Every structure is written in structure tokens, then in C-alpha cells.
Amino acid sequence: MKDYYKISEISKLYGIGIDSLRYYEKLGVLKPQRDVNSYRIYGLNDMYKLNIIRDLRLLDFSMQQIKEYLDYQSIDNTLELLHEEQMLIQKQLKELQTKEQMIHDRIVVLSAASQIKTNVFKIKKMSERPCLKLKMRITRDEEMDFAIKKLHSKHEKKIHDFGNQLYAASVSVDELKDGAPVVFNSVFFILDQDENDFTLPAGEYLSLYYRGGYHQSTDRIIEVITYAKENNLKILGSPFEIYEVDNRDTILEEEYLTEIQVRVGNQTVTD
């Protein structure tokens, strides 16, 4: 084993760019000697420091932190650094576990969505649902994507997992016309937390799932309203669409899954 190595040899051995090695020297972390031709040569002392630098850089320690450690290396400082490493690893593990949970949740949702029966009217009993809302007139699919992004940007600190976030759009019933594009008057996130700016009331909701593109929206919402009237159900609020599977998951429109809900109650019959 040689006692000294040229900068090109060290660069290849450690996978560190020559410019980075020169930067480490400028910081005073490495102190290579010079041979008779004034070329940098690195000794065994530099190599042990490079081992430390490599390991700590993998843990995202800054070069200034690494320099301070190498300048005052001792058992106490090493223990302090090891504790920092341990905390950093624990943080990274927690972040990975959170990401794993997000992926697991989406797998569960998409797997369940494939089993949902469509074109079937149901009454669902729902608890109160906290929501975050953005009022906006929406007449095109592109406007819907923009509105959702705008709502997410406004509440980004509260909505960490946008991929799994359930969102919906409320329909302007007065503007529903056969064959015409549906007009929405707001978008909202349906939350599993209490930091909300409005709430979907508890109660019974008439529900209908459908698959496919959003060109069906108008006809499908009219179907829901017609069903409610024919079955003596009083509509207590605006219908809304919930987008269970959309362009976050697939580019195939036939795979989209949308649920229409509207809160209903029994009609009061008077003489």
C-alpha cells in the first residue's frame, strides 16, 4: 500500500470530484502535501478524514459542521455527533414511514374503488365532515384543475398528502340544463381533521357513483335530482361531486370514478 496518492487517484477511489477535493483543502479540512513537481499528494491522514467526510455528507451534515468536528475531534464530540446522527436517522425513518403510509393508503383507496358498484342509488348516513372551501365559478375541466391547485396552495401546510386528499365540487343547480356543461360554484377538500372553514352537515345523503369522463356530469346530476323527486326525497342542499379516481391516478377517462352526493330528507305531506 502506498503512503501517498495523487488527487486523480483519490478522486477515483472516493468518487469525489477534483473540484470538491480542492474545496475541502480551501476550507482547511484536508491538507495535502506537494511533491517535487508541486502536485498535490494525499497521505493516510487525509484518507481517514475523507472516510469521515463521506459518511457525514451521506447524512446531510454541512462541510462547516464536518470541519468543526474534525478540528475538535474527541470522545465527547464524537458522542455528540453520533447522537446527532441518530436523531437524523430517526427523522428520516419517520419520514419514510409517513411516505409508506401514504402509498399504502392510496393502494387501499384505488383497490376499493375498483370494487365499487356504479349506477346504483343509495342513501348514506353521514357524520359531519369538516372541509376547506374555495368559491369559484367553474365551467371547464381545466378550470377545475386550476381551482383545486389554488385551494391546495392556500392550505398547503394543512394538506400534506395531496395524492390521497379527497376533494369535491359543488353544483350550481339553477344553471343545470340538459346537454349543457355543468357549472360548479365551489371546490372543497373533505378533511379528517377539524381545521376547517365550513362543514358538510350530518344527515342522509343520496349517492350515485359513475365511471368515465366528466361530460356525463350534467346528465348524472339531473338523474340524482330526478330520483330524489320521484322518491319523495326533499333536497336540502346543493349536489356535489366527489372525485375518487381522477387524473392523479390515470390518463384513461374510462377509469375515472366520481360520486354524486346530495343531502336529502323526507317530504312533509300536508292535507
C-alpha positions in Angstrom: 0.0 0.0 0.0 1.3 3.4 -1.0 1.8 6.2 1.6 0.7 9.0 -0.8 -1.8 9.3 -3.6 -2.3 11.9 -6.4 -5.5 13.9 -6.5 -6.8 12.0 -9.5 -6.3 8.7 -7.7 -8.1 10.0 -4.6 -10.9 11.4 -6.7 -11.5 8.0 -8.4 -11.1 6.0 -5.2 -13.7 8.0 -3.2 -15.9 9.1 -6.1 -15.3 12.7 -5.2 -14.8 15.4 -7.8 -11.4 17.1 -8.0 -13.1 20.5 -7.5 -14.7 19.2 -4.3 -11.2 18.0 -3.0 -9.8 21.4 -3.7 -12.8 23.0 -1.9 -12.1 20.8 1.1 -8.5 22.0 1.1 -9.6 25.6 0.9 -11.8 25.1 4.0 -8.8 23.6 5.8 -10.4 20.2 6.2 -7.7 18.5 4.1 -4.1 19.5 4.0 -2.4 17.6 1.1 1.3 17.9 0.7 3.2 18.7 -2.5 5.6 16.5 -4.4 8.7 17.7 -6.2 6.6 18.8 -9.1 4.2 20.8 -6.8 1.4 18.3 -7.4 -1.0 17.6 -4.5 -0.4 14.3 -2.8 -2.7 12.8 -0.1 -1.5 10.7 2.8 -3.2 8.2 5.1 -4.2 11.0 7.5 -6.1 12.7 4.6 -7.8 9.3 3.8 -9.2 8.8 7.2 -10.6 12.3 7.1 -12.2 11.5 3.7 -13.9 8.5 5.2 -15.5 10.7 7.8 -16.4 13.3 5.3 -18.1 10.8 3.0 -20.1 9.2 5.8 -21.2 12.5 7.3 -22.1 14.0 3.9 -24.4 11.0 3.3 -26.2 12.1 6.4 -26.5 15.7 5.1 -24.1 17.3 7.5 -22.7 20.5 6.1 -19.0 20.9 5.4 -18.8 23.5 8.2 -20.2 21.0 10.7 -17.7 18.4 9.5 -14.8 20.9 9.7 -15.7 21.8 13.3 -15.9 18.1 14.2 -12.5 17.3 12.7 -10.9 20.3 14.3 -12.0 19.4 17.8 -12.3 15.6 17.5 -12.7 13.9 20.9 -14.8 11.3 22.6 -17.3 13.9 23.8 -17.5 15.5 20.3 -17.8 12.1 18.7 -20.7 11.1 21.1 -22.4 14.4 20.4 -22.1 13.8 16.6 -23.3 10.2 17.0 -26.4 11.5 18.9 -27.0 14.0 16.0 -26.6 11.2 13.5 -29.1 9.0 15.5 -31.7 11.8 15.6 -31.3 12.5 11.9 -31.7 8.8 11.1 -34.8 8.6 13.3 -36.2 11.7 11.5 -35.5 10.1 8.1 -37.1 6.8 9.2 -40.2 8.7 10.4 -40.5 10.5 7.0 -40.1 7.2 5.2 -42.8 5.6 7.4 -45.1 8.5 6.6 -44.4 8.1 2.8 -45.0 4.4 3.1 -48.3 5.0 4.9 -49.4 7.5 2.1 -48.6 4.8 -0.5 -50.4 2.2 1.5 -53.5 4.4 1.8 -53.6 5.1 -1.9 -53.3 1.4 -2.7 -56.3 0.7 -0.4 -58.4 3.5 -1.9 -57.7 2.5 -5.5 -58.2 -1.2 -4.8 -61.5 -0.4 -3.1 -62.6 1.9 -5.9 -62.3 -0.9 -8.4 -64.9 -2.8 -6.5 -67.5 0.0 -6.1 -70.7 -0.6 -8.0 -71.8 2.2 -10.2 -75.2 3.5 -11.4 -76.8 2.4 -8.1 -78.7 4.9 -6.0 -78.1 4.6 -2.2 -78.9 6.6 0.9 -75.8 7.1 3.1 -75.9 8.3 6.7 -73.0 10.6 7.1 -71.5 12.3 10.2 -70.4 16.0 10.0 -67.5 16.4 7.6 -65.0 19.3 8.0 -64.0 21.0 4.8 -61.8 23.7 3.3 -63.6 25.6 0.6 -62.8 27.9 -2.4 -65.7 29.7 -4.0 -65.1 29.9 -7.8 -67.3 29.7 -10.9 -66.0 26.7 -12.9 -67.3 25.7 -16.3 -64.4 23.7 -17.8 -62.2 20.8 -16.7 -59.1 22.9 -17.0 -60.6 25.5 -14.6 -61.3 22.7 -12.1 -57.6 21.7 -12.1 -56.6 25.3 -11.6 -59.2 25.8 -8.7 -58.0 22.6 -6.9 -54.4 23.7 -7.2 -55.3 27.2 -5.9 -57.1 25.7 -3.0 -54.2 23.4 -2.2 -51.7 26.3 -2.4 -53.8 28.2 0.1 -53.8 25.4 2.6 -50.6 23.6 1.7 -49.5 23.4 5.4 -52.7 21.6 6.3 -52.8 19.3 3.2 -49.6 17.3 3.3 -50.8 14.3 1.3 -52.4 15.8 -1.8 -52.3 12.5 -3.6 -54.8 10.9 -1.1 -56.8 14.1 -0.4 -60.5 13.8 -1.1 -61.9 16.8 -2.9 -65.2 17.7 -4.3 -67.1 20.4 -6.3 -70.5 21.9 -5.6 -73.0 22.3 -8.4 -75.0 25.4 -9.3 -78.4 23.8 -9.6 -80.1 26.9 -11.1 -77.8 26.5 -14.1 -78.3 22.8 -14.8 -79.6 22.3 -18.3 -80.0 19.1 -20.4 -76.9 18.7 -22.6 -75.1 21.8 -21.3 -71.8 21.6 -19.4 -72.3 21.5 -15.6 -71.5 24.8 -13.8 -69.7 24.5 -10.4 -69.7 27.3 -7.8 -67.0 26.0 -5.4 -64.4 23.3 -4.8 -63.6 21.9 -1.4 -61.4 19.4 0.4 -63.1 16.9 2.7 -60.9 16.5 5.7 -60.2 14.1 8.5 -59.3 16.9 10.9 -61.0 19.9 12.5 -59.1 22.8 10.9 -62.0 23.7 8.5 -63.8 26.8 7.2 -67.1 25.1 6.6 -68.8 21.8 7.4 -70.9 19.3 5.4 -73.8 18.7 7.9 -74.5 15.3 9.3 -77.5 13.6 7.8 -78.7 11.4 5.0 -77.2 11.8 1.5 -78.4 10.4 -1.7 -75.4 8.9 -3.5 -74.7 7.8 -7.1 -71.3 6.6 -8.4 -70.4 6.7 -12.1 -67.3 5.9 -14.1 -65.9 7.7 -17.1 -65.4 11.3 -18.3 -66.9 14.4 -16.9 -69.0 15.1 -20.0 -71.6 13.0 -18.1 -71.8 15.3 -15.1 -74.9 17.3 -16.1 -77.0 14.2 -17.1 -75.9 12.3 -14.0 -76.7 15.1 -11.6 -80.1 15.6 -13.2 -80.6 11.8 -12.7 -79.9 12.2 -9.0 -82.3 15.2 -8.6 -85.0 13.4 -10.6 -84.6 10.2 -8.5 -85.0 12.3 -5.3 -88.2 13.9 -6.5 -89.7 10.6 -7.7 -89.0 9.0 -4.3 -90.4 11.8 -2.2 -87.0 13.0 -1.0 -86.5 16.7 -0.2 -83.2 18.1 -1.5 -81.6 20.0 1.4 -78.6 21.5 -0.3 -76.6 21.7 -3.5 -75.4 18.4 -5.1 -71.7 17.9 -5.3 -69.3 15.6 -7.0 -66.5 13.8 -5.1 -63.6 12.7 -7.3 -62.5 9.3 -6.0 -60.3 8.4 -9.0 -59.2 11.1 -11.5 -56.2 12.3 -13.4 -53.9 12.0 -10.4 -54.2 8.2 -10.9 -54.9 7.6 -14.6 -55.0 9.2 -18.0 -57.8 6.8 -19.1 -61.1 8.6 -18.7 -63.0 5.3 -18.5 -61.2 4.6 -15.2 -62.3 7.8 -13.5 -64.7 7.2 -10.6 -66.9 10.0 -9.4 -69.6 10.1 -6.7 -72.5 12.5 -6.7 -74.0 13.3 -3.3 -76.8 15.5 -2.2 -78.3 15.8 1.3 -81.9 14.8 1.5 -84.9 14.4 3.9 -88.4 13.1 3.6 -91.0 15.3 2.1 -93.6 16.6 4.5 -97.1 15.7 3.4 -99.9 18.1 4.3 -103.7 18.0 3.8 
